[in-house]
Amino acid sequence: MSVNIRAKDISLTSELKKHINTAIDRFRKYDLKISSYNVNITKEKNKAVVEFELHIAHAKPVVINQSDEDLDIAIDLAIERVTKALRRLHDKLTDHKNISLKDIELADEQ
């Protein structure tokens, strides 16, 4: 697993890097076999743009773009959106393995 954090036209403080790394550590709880994390932070005119790109085994990559005038808010919103996307993907993958109600009723009758 590789983690790349790149900043263009913005200087990242150690606190922001630490905040992003702790968020990436929290993403691991979904157990989705994420092979790489790419975080690109750029400055455009009056706003900061944050892009998370996560490459997941046996699934399409998750790409989240978030922009805001404040860099901290853009990072927090992007982290929330990535968490939501990973949770949905995790639920989708695990729900397909569950037993349906009809199968449970048939097993009870026998």
N, C-alpha and C positions, 0 to 999 in steps of 0.2 A: 504494500500500500504506500502510495506516495502522496505527499501533501505539498502543493505549490501555492504560495501566496505571493502575488505580484501586485505592485502598486506603480501606477504611471501618473506622473505629475502631482503626486501626493506623497507626503512622507508619513509612514505608519509608525505610530508609537509602539513601544513594547506592550503596553496595556491592550491596544487593539489586536495585536498579534496573539496575545494570550487569550483574549476574548474569543477570537476566531478558532483557535486551537481547542479551547474547552468546548465550544459548540460542536466541533468535529468529533471530539471524544464522545459527546452525547449522541451523535448520529449512529454510533456503533451499536447502540442498544437494540436497533431494529434488525440486526443480524442479516444484512442483505448482501454480504460479500462485495463491498465497495472496493474497487481496485485503485482508484485515484481520486484525489480531491484537487480541483483547480479553482482558486479564488483570485479573480482579477478585480482590482479596484482602480478606477480611473476618474479623472476630474474633467468634466465637460462644462463649459461656460459657467453657469451658476449652480451646478449640482454635481453631486458625487454619484457615480454609477458602480454598483457592486454586482458581480456575476459569480455565481457558484455553479461549477460544472462537476458532477459526480458520475463516474463511470462504474456501472454496476454489472456484475456477471449475470449473463442470461437475461438481460433487460436493456431497454433503451437508456441512454444517459439522461440524467436529470439536470436540466439547465434552468437556473433561476436568475433573472435580471431584476434588479431593484435600483431605483434612483430616488434621490431626495436632496434637498439643499444641505442638510446636515449629514455628515459622514456616519456618525454614530447611529442615527436613526435608520439610515439606509442599510447598514450592516445588521441591525437588529431585525428589521423587517425582512431582509433576505434570509436570515437564519430561521425566522418563524415560518416563512414560505417553504424552505427546504425541509424543515421538520414536518410540516403538514404533508408535503409530497411524499416523503419517505414513509410516514405513517400510513398514508393511503396505499402505497405500493406494498408495504408489509401486510396490511389487512387484506389486500387483494390476493396476495400469494398464499396467505395462511387460510383464508376462508374457503378456498377451493378444495382444501383437504378435509374439511369438516363433513360429518355425516348429516344427511338430510333428516328431517322429521319423519318422513315416510319410512326410511330404513330403521329408525328407532322404534316406530310403532310395529313394524313387521317383526322385529326382534323380540318385542314384548309379547306379541301374540303367540310366538312359538315357544 
